[in-house]
């Protein structure tokens, strides 16, 4: 059984296998000489889809969904440096409490994961809960914000009450800049929300509670400085675009089950797609597949996807979200004198820019 239970990733994988099965059945009709082979492959894809269990019970109380993820860091290819940082801050305190207690440390507190869009912040946060084997609350802005006066504050109180009842746990706030935006930029209602959230967070530190807060954002500099101090979200972790091994794994996953040339060079493709996000790689693969399908329909003949097909798409891709984000981030960091707070992204951006100049 694949360890992808109850996750968006698991649903994506299940859909991918079923889409591949449908593709093989179509090929069986277009190429009667290989009909039996393609039908067999379609059956294999269906069998793989059946091995992914995404039907595990999800708990929903009020606006909030919580569960215990079954996939862990083993299901996150590459990103070893990021995983090591998270392990020492989140996972090991729950697995080895005695050692951390000696040094005055425990499970809990908060951290901000930041980086370009489409680089897996949400997935890594959920895998962290799976690695630590704790309850996981996935909280969106729409779960918190209400239409009426006092409704948002009441929702926050309910969330933290639930968390206390299901600890040890992780509360994950997606797009946190929408909740914790700088109060000077916020309207009256949002200022009240920020104050309530700060009150709830501070109440965790006054009691011996095992509740970890993880916030994900593309704009960490827009989060109120009050959230970014020690004792609240004092730790920040930069989630960069996928590294070489991650890119290779993403490419393999996206092309799995499709008619691929045996000599397709994943190493070369991973090497030349530095700074590509997972979303960028998905777009490249989908475009390459569609191009080949169009050719097959035109020529009435099936052929395999080659390295050159994917390279052609990469050559035509004009803009990367990650590159644009890095440039904008550097401008913002230097303009707001936030160099010390976001040293990781500066080092990463300079490394990329130096490569561009070489």
N, C-alpha and C positions, 0 to 999 in steps of 0.2 A: 504494500500500500504506500503510495507517495505521501510524504509528510507535508501536505499542503492544505490540510483541513481548515475550512472556515476562513478563507482569505480571498482577497481579490485576485491574488496571484494564482491560487488554485482554480478559480473560476476561469481565468484567462487561459490556463493550461488546458483545462477541459474543453473549452471552446476551440482552442487551437487544434487539438486532436480530432474533434468532430468536423471542423472545417477541412482538415486534411483528408479525412475519410470521404467527405463529399467530393473533394477534388479528385481523389483516386477513382471514385465511381464514375465521374464524368469522363476521365481518361479511358476507362474501360469501354465506354461507348464510342469514343473517337478512334481508338486503336484496338480493333478486334483481335489482332495477332497477339496482343499482350493482355487480353481481357482477364484471363484467369489470374495473372500476376497482380494486376491492379485491384481486383476484387479482394484478393488475399491481403494486400496492404491496407485496404480500407477496413477490413475486419480487424487487423492489428491495431489500427488507430482507434477504433471503437473500443477494443479491449483495454487499451491504455487509458482512454477516457474513463472507463468504469473503475479503474484502480484509484482514481482521485476522488476521495470522499470529501465533499464540501457540504454535507448535510448535517454535520454535527450541530447539536442544539445551540442556538444563540439566545442569550438572555436579553430581554428588552423591558426596561422599566421607565415609564414616562418617555422622555425624548432620547434616552441613552441606551446604546447597544454595548454589551460587554461579553467577553468570552475568554477562553484560555487557548491561545494559538498553539498549534501542534508543529509548525515548522520553526526551525531554529537557524542559527548562523551557518549550519552545514548547507542550507538551501540558498545561501547568499554567496555567489561566486565572487572570488577576489575580495577587494576592500578590506584586506587583512589589518591594515593600520587602524582603520576606523573601528573595526570589530574589537581590536585589542583595547582601544580607548574606552569603548562602551563596556567591555567586560569588567575592567577594573573599577569603573564608576557605578555600574548597575548590577551586573550578573554575579560577580564574586562576592559582594557583601551579602547577598541572599544565600549563596551556596556555602560560604565559609564565614558565618557570622562571628564565630569565636575569635578568629584571627583579627577581623576588623574591629571587634569590640576592644581588643587590647590596645589598638591604636586610636580609639575614640571615634571610630567610623561605623556607620550603619547604612542599611538600605533605606533610601529615601532622598529627599531633596529634589532638585530640578536641573534640567539641561535644555539648551536650545540647539537643535540641529538646523543648520542653515546651508544653503547652496543653490545652484541653478535649478530651475524647474525640470522635472522629469528624470531626476537622478536617484530616485528610490528612497527618499527620506521616510515616507509612510511605511514602506515595506520593511526597512531596517528597524523602525520602531516596533513593528509588530513581531519581527523575528527576535528582537530583544526580549519581549515578554515571553515568547516561546522558549528562548534560551534559559531565562530565569525561572520558567514554569510558574508564572504569576498571572492573575486576572488582568485583562487588557480592556481599557475603556477607550474607544475611538471617538473623539469628540470633534464635531464640526461646528462652525460658527452658527449655522442654522439651528443646531441643537440648543444653543445657549440664548441667542438673542430673541426677545419677545416683542410683541407689538405694543403692549401696554406698560404703563409706569409700574415698576416694581417686578415685572414678570421675569426680566433677565436676571435680576439679583436672586429671585426665588429659584430659578433654574440652576444657578451656580450652587446655591445652598443644597439643593437636592442631589446634584452631582457629587459633591464632596461627602455628603451623608452616605450615599451609595458606596463610594470608595472606601469609607471607613468600615462599612459592613462586609466588604469583600477583600480586605487586605490580607496578605501583601498584594499590591496591584500597581499597575502603571496607568496613569491618565495621559493620553496622547491628544494634544491640541494641534489640529491641522490648521494651516494658514493663520498662525498665531498673531501676525501683525494686525489682523482684523479685530482681535480681541484686546490685545495689549498695546495698541497704538499709543504713541507719545501723547500725553494728556494735553499738552499745549495745542495739539492739532485736532483734538477731539471736541465734539459738541457735548452739551450738558449731560444727555442720557448716557453717552459712552464713557464720560468721566466717572459717572456713578458706577458703571459696570466695572471699570478698571479698579476703582476703590474696593468694591465688593470682592473681586477676584484676589486682590492683594490681602484682604482680610482673611479669606478662606485659606490662602497659602500660608500665611503667618500662623494660623491656628494649628497647622500640621507640625510646626517646629516646637510648639509649646507642649506637645504630647509625644509619647513614645509610639509613633505610628509608622507603619511600613507602606508608605505611599510615595511612589516616584512620579514626578511630573516631567513629561517630555513635550517640548514645543517644536514644531517644524515651521520654517518660514523661508521665503526668498528675500526678505527685506529685514534682516536683524537690526539694522541701524534705525528703523522706524518703530522699534519696540521701546516703550517707556523705560528709561534708565532704572526706574524703581524695580522693575522685574528682573533686571540683569545683575543685581547685586548678589553677593554671597548669601545663601540661606533661602534664596528663591530660585531663579534660573541662572545661578552664578557660573555654571559650566557651559561653554559653547563648543560644539563640534562641527567642523566644516565637512560637509558631505560633497565631495568633488564629483565631476563626471566619472563614469565607470572607468576603472583601470583596464590594462591590457587583457587580463584574464577574464574580467567581467564582460568586456566587449565581445570577446571570442565566444563566451558562453551564451550571451544574448543573441548573437548572430546564429549560433547553432540551434538555439531554441526556436527562433523565428522561422528557420528554414527546415526544421525537422519535419519529416514525412513528405516533403515535396521532392520532385525529381531533380536531385542534385548531382552535378558532375562529380565523379569520384576524386578528381584532382582539385576540387574547390579549395582554395587556399585561405583558410580561416586566419592563419597567422598574419598573412599579408594584409587582409582586410582589417584585422584588429589593429595592426600597426598604423595604418593610414587614417584611422577614424578617431584619433586622439581628440578629446574635447566633445565627442559625440555623446549626447545623453541617451538613455534607453529609448526615449521617444523618437529621437533622431534615427537610431538604428532600426527601429520598427518601421519608420517611414521609408527608409532606404530599401529594406527587404520587401515591403509591400509593393513599392514602385517597381522594383526589379522583377518580381513575380508577375505583376500585371503586364509589364512589357513583354515578357516571354509568352504569357498566355495569348496576348494580342497577336504575336507572331505565329503561334501555333494555330490559332483560328484562321489566320490569313492563309497560311501554307497548308492547312489540313494535315499537319504532321506534328507529333509531339517531340520536343527536344528537351534536354536537361538544362537547368540553370547553371551557368558557369561563373567563374570569378570575374570574367570580363563584363558580364551582365550587371553585376553589382558595382564594379568599378565605374561603369558608365554612369550609373545613377549618382554615385559619390562625386564624380567630376562636375555634374550639373547642379549639385546642391549649393545654393548661393550663401545661405546664412545659417549659422549654428546658434541656437538659443543660449548655450553655455558661453560661447565666446562673447556674445552681446552682453550677457549678464556680467561677465568678468570685467569688461571695459566700463560698464556703468557702475559696478561695485567699486572699482578703484577710484573713480571720480568722486563718488559719494563719500567713501572712507576718508579720502584726503581733504575734501571740502569740509567735513564735519569733525576733523581731527580725531578720528577713531582708529588710528593706526595700531595702537596697543591692543584694542579689543578684537581686532580682526586680522591679526598677524598671519594666520594660516592662509587666508584667501589672497593676501598680498604676495606671499611667497609663491603660491601656486600660480597666480596670474603672471608674476615676473618670470617664472620658469617657462610658461607657455610663450610669453612675448619674446623671450630670448631665443627660443626655438624658431619662432617666426622670422627673426632677423638673421639667423645663421644661414 
